[in-house]
């Protein structure tokens, strides 16, 4: 279904009036799609090329399938699709369920769950809720640009803190700084963990492959702000891009900057190309770096999503000594997840509580250079 082609006008004025505080300003009369839960499709010059589909969510908490290796059981995704437009984003496949493509549609057709905080509050108030850790930023970024207008995260943070539910946030968005006071207050009541994703130190490359994201410097400044607020933020250097960001010089400079910003630790992973991402990424590579196509075809042959084991071994041998040099080794906890590798360790919040570190993907159980490198994208 193409939601913005399935519109009806009956009741539009009433809904527009009812949901005006959640809508982008300066828009035409709201129109209601035939799809249940869809309020309206809106566009605004502030977000050129982007289309926002405002919906009423029936649920906010997403249960992680049993048997998953994730160290958390629940997630929240206030948005579907992401204007950060990272060419390599592993979450692109989720847009297929909405009859959108995994390329440009994922970058520009953004689903906004305008009532997500209210629904979350009802779910967390149920007697059956066990206050298990909830992760945000596992699919699309909760601090993408639209969050500056829809302001969904403050309500989510408040509901989680009020219910004493521990949570973690992984983001590339510097808008996290807006909510640091609320996160500090939340950390007085519940475990809170923050992590920033930073993959590219070169400004030109960063804007080419992550065109909708804040600059690397802005993200480093956000890490420093979180540190000043009393958190111990971690950084995901993921994905490491073969022949683009994997040189010793690039990795050394990036890890040094991450250390200087005040990050506690770094997790890394080589580029991971799922089937729905691979064509989009290879199209970008052919357009921007055609000289690298032969090497990438060898590293990711056929339907392979992981780089060759030889490459991952080589990357581990290069980056792990640098991680140790800058004191950014992940801390290990005593607990174990369902992952065959040990989970990452604990962070502390302003309240001095231990918070589970967000470990989305494999973490090697040994430090030998020949161990398989973890993968994120």
C-alpha positions in Angstrom: 0.0 0.0 0.0 1.2 3.4 -0.9 -0.3 5.2 2.0 -0.3 8.7 0.5 -2.4 7.4 -2.4 -5.1 5.9 -0.2 -6.7 9.0 1.3 -10.2 9.8 2.4 -11.3 13.2 3.5 -14.2 12.3 5.9 -13.3 13.4 9.4 -10.1 15.1 8.3 -10.8 18.4 9.9 -11.6 16.8 13.3 -8.5 14.7 13.3 -6.4 17.7 12.2 -7.6 19.7 15.2 -7.2 16.8 17.6 -3.6 16.0 16.5 -2.3 19.5 15.7 0.3 19.5 18.5 2.0 16.5 17.1 1.9 17.6 13.5 4.5 19.6 11.5 3.3 23.2 11.0 2.5 24.9 7.8 0.8 22.0 6.1 -2.4 21.6 4.1 -5.6 20.2 5.7 -4.9 16.7 7.1 -6.1 13.8 5.1 -6.8 10.4 6.6 -5.6 7.3 4.8 -7.8 4.2 4.5 -5.2 2.2 6.3 -6.2 1.7 9.9 -4.1 3.8 12.3 -2.9 6.2 9.6 -3.8 9.8 10.4 -2.2 11.7 7.6 0.7 12.1 5.2 2.5 15.4 5.5 5.3 17.3 3.8 7.1 20.5 4.7 9.9 22.6 3.1 12.0 22.1 6.3 12.5 18.5 5.3 12.9 18.7 1.5 12.2 15.4 -0.1 10.9 13.7 3.1 7.4 12.4 3.6 6.0 11.8 7.1 3.2 9.3 7.6 1.7 10.0 11.0 0.1 6.9 12.6 -1.5 5.8 15.8 0.4 2.9 17.1 -1.4 0.0 18.7 1.7 -1.0 20.7 5.0 0.5 21.6 7.0 -2.4 23.0 8.4 -4.9 20.5 9.3 -8.4 21.9 12.6 -9.7 20.7 12.1 -13.2 19.4 13.0 -16.0 21.8 16.4 -17.5 21.0 17.8 -14.2 19.8 21.4 -13.4 20.8 20.4 -9.8 21.8 21.1 -9.0 25.5 17.7 -7.3 25.8 14.2 -8.6 25.4 12.3 -5.5 24.3 12.7 -2.6 21.9 10.9 0.6 21.1 11.0 2.2 17.6 9.2 5.5 17.5 10.0 5.8 13.8 10.2 3.5 10.8 12.5 4.6 8.0 15.4 6.9 8.8 16.4 10.3 7.3 20.0 9.6 8.3 20.1 7.7 4.9 23.1 5.7 5.8 23.9 3.7 2.6 24.9 0.6 4.6 22.0 0.6 7.1 21.0 -3.0 8.0 17.5 -1.9 8.9 16.5 -1.1 5.3 14.7 -4.4 4.9 12.1 -3.4 7.5 10.5 -1.0 4.9 9.5 -3.9 2.7 6.7 -4.7 5.1 5.1 -1.4 4.3 5.4 -1.9 0.5 8.2 0.7 0.4 11.6 0.0 -1.2 14.7 -0.4 0.8 16.6 2.4 -1.0 15.2 5.9 -1.4 11.9 5.1 0.3 13.7 4.0 3.5 15.5 7.4 3.5 12.5 9.6 2.8 9.2 7.8 3.7 9.2 8.1 7.5 6.5 6.5 9.6 5.9 8.5 12.9 4.1 6.9 15.8 2.7 10.1 17.2 1.1 8.4 20.3 4.0 6.1 21.1 4.6 7.6 24.6 1.0 7.3 25.6 0.7 3.7 24.4 4.0 2.8 26.1 2.7 4.2 29.4 -0.3 1.9 29.3 1.9 -1.1 28.5 4.4 -0.4 31.3 1.5 0.0 33.8 0.3 -3.6 33.3 0.8 -5.9 36.3 2.5 -8.4 34.0 5.4 -6.0 33.0 8.6 -7.4 34.5 10.8 -4.3 34.0 13.1 -5.9 31.6 15.7 -3.8 29.8 14.3 -1.9 26.8 16.6 -0.8 23.9 16.1 2.1 21.6 18.0 2.6 18.4 18.2 -1.1 17.4 16.3 -0.5 14.1 16.0 3.1 13.1 17.4 6.1 14.9 15.2 7.6 17.6 17.1 10.9 17.3 16.8 11.3 13.5 15.9 14.8 12.3 12.2 14.4 12.6 12.5 14.0 16.4 13.3 17.7 16.6 9.7 18.4 15.6 7.7 15.5 16.8 9.5 15.3 20.2 8.6 11.7 21.0 11.7 10.8 23.0 11.0 13.0 26.1 7.7 11.2 26.7 9.3 7.8 26.1 12.1 8.5 28.6 9.6 9.7 31.2 7.4 6.7 30.9 10.4 4.3 31.2 11.8 6.1 34.2 8.4 6.4 35.9 7.9 2.6 35.6 11.4 1.8 36.8 12.3 0.2 33.5 16.0 0.1 32.6 16.8 1.2 29.1 19.6 1.9 26.6 19.9 4.3 23.6 22.1 3.9 20.6 22.1 6.8 18.2 24.0 8.9 15.7 21.8 11.9 16.5 23.2 14.9 18.4 19.7 15.8 19.4 20.4 13.4 22.3 21.9 16.5 24.0 18.4 18.1 24.2 17.3 15.2 26.5 20.4 14.9 28.7 18.6 16.6 31.7 15.7 14.2 31.4 18.1 11.3 31.1 20.0 12.4 34.2 16.7 12.5 36.1 15.8 9.1 34.7 19.2 7.7 35.9 18.3 8.6 39.5 15.4 6.1 39.2 16.6 3.5 36.8 19.6 2.1 34.9 20.4 4.2 31.7 23.0 3.4 29.1 24.0 5.7 26.2 26.0 4.8 23.1 26.9 6.7 20.0 27.6 5.2 16.5 30.6 6.7 14.8 32.0 4.9 11.8 33.8 7.5 9.6 36.3 10.1 10.6 36.9 11.6 7.1 34.3 14.4 6.7 33.8 14.1 2.9 33.3 10.3 3.0 31.1 10.6 6.1 28.7 13.0 4.3 28.7 10.8 1.2 27.8 7.6 2.9 25.8 9.0 5.8 24.3 12.1 4.1 21.6 12.8 6.7 23.7 12.4 9.8 25.4 15.0 12.0 29.1 15.4 11.4 31.6 13.2 13.2 32.8 16.2 15.2 29.2 17.0 16.4 28.8 13.4 17.5 32.1 13.5 19.4 30.9 16.7 21.1 27.8 14.9 22.1 29.8 12.1 23.7 31.7 14.8 25.7 28.4 16.4 26.7 27.0 13.0 27.9 30.3 12.4 29.8 30.0 15.8 31.5 26.4 14.9 32.5 27.7 12.0 34.4 27.3 9.1 31.9 29.9 6.8 30.6 28.9 6.6 26.9 30.3 3.9 24.6 30.9 4.1 20.9 30.2 1.6 18.1 32.8 2.0 15.3 30.5 0.2 12.9 30.7 -0.5 10.1 34.4 -0.4 9.3 34.4 -0.1 5.5 37.0 -2.1 3.6 39.6 0.1 1.7 37.8 3.2 2.9 38.0 3.5 6.7 40.1 0.5 7.7 43.6 1.9 7.2 45.8 2.2 10.4 46.0 5.9 10.0 42.2 6.4 9.8 41.5 4.0 12.7 44.2 5.5 14.8 42.9 9.1 14.4 39.3 8.1 14.9 39.9 6.1 18.1 42.1 8.9 19.5 39.3 11.4 18.9 36.8 9.0 20.5 39.1 8.6 23.6 39.6 12.3 23.8 35.9 12.9 23.7 35.5 10.8 26.9 34.0 7.6 25.6 34.4 4.6 27.9 34.8 1.9 25.3 34.6 1.0 21.6 33.0 -1.9 19.8 33.9 -2.4 16.1 32.6 -4.5 13.2 33.3 -4.9 9.6 30.7 -3.9 7.0 27.8 -6.4 6.9 25.7 -6.4 3.7 22.4 -8.1 4.0 20.6 -9.1 0.8 18.3 -6.1 0.8 21.2 -3.7 1.5 23.8 -5.1 -0.8 22.4 -3.7 -4.2 21.9 -0.3 -2.7 25.4 -0.2 -1.3 27.0 -1.5 -4.4 25.2 1.2 -6.5 26.6 3.8 -4.2 30.1 2.2 -4.5 29.9 2.1 -8.3 28.9 5.8 -8.3 31.4 7.1 -5.8 34.3 4.7 -5.7 34.1 2.5 -8.9 37.8 1.6 -8.5 36.9 -0.5 -5.4 34.2 -2.6 -7.0 36.6 -5.5 -7.9 37.9 -5.7 -4.3 34.4 -5.6 -2.8 33.2 -8.3 -5.1 36.0 -10.5 -3.8 35.3 -9.6 -0.2 31.5 -10.1 -0.5 31.2 -12.8 -3.2 27.8 -13.9 -4.5 25.1 -13.8 -1.8 27.6 -13.5 1.1 26.7 -10.8 3.6 29.9 -11.0 5.7 33.4 -10.0 4.6 35.7 -12.9 4.1 37.2 -14.4 7.2 40.6 -13.5 6.0 39.6 -9.9 5.9 38.0 -9.9 9.4 41.1 -11.5 10.8 43.3 -8.9 9.3 41.0 -6.1 10.5 41.1 -7.5 14.1 44.9 -7.5 14.0 44.9 -3.9 13.0 42.2 -2.4 15.2 42.5 -4.3 18.5 45.9 -3.0 19.4 44.7 0.5 18.8 41.7 -0.1 21.0 44.0 -1.3 23.8 46.4 1.6 23.2 43.6 4.1 23.8 42.1 2.3 26.8 38.8 1.7 25.0 38.5 -2.1 25.5 34.9 -3.1 26.3 34.4 -4.1 29.9 33.2 -7.6 30.6 30.4 -8.5 32.9 29.9 -11.6 34.8 26.6 -12.5 33.2 26.0 -14.2 29.9 23.5 -13.6 27.1 22.2 -16.2 24.8 24.9 -15.2 22.4 27.7 -17.8 22.0 30.2 -15.0 22.9 30.3 -13.1 26.2 28.1 -10.0 26.5 29.7 -6.6 26.9 30.1 -5.3 30.5 28.3 -2.7 32.5 28.3 1.0 32.4 27.4 3.3 35.3 25.0 6.2 35.3 24.8 9.3 37.3 23.1 7.3 40.0 26.0 4.9 40.2 23.9 2.0 39.0 25.1 -0.7 36.6 23.6 -0.5 33.2 23.8 -3.3 30.6 25.8 -2.3 27.6 24.0 -2.5 24.3 25.7 -5.3 22.4 23.7 -5.8 19.2 26.0 -8.2 17.5 28.8 -10.7 18.1 31.6 -10.0 20.5 34.7 -12.2 20.2 35.2 -14.3 23.3 39.0 -14.2 22.9 41.4 -11.5 22.1 43.7 -13.4 19.7 44.2 -11.7 16.4 42.7 -14.7 14.6 39.4 -14.4 16.3 36.4 -13.5 14.1 35.6 -9.8 14.2 32.1 -8.8 15.4 29.7 -7.5 12.8 27.0 -4.9 13.1 26.0 -3.8 9.6 
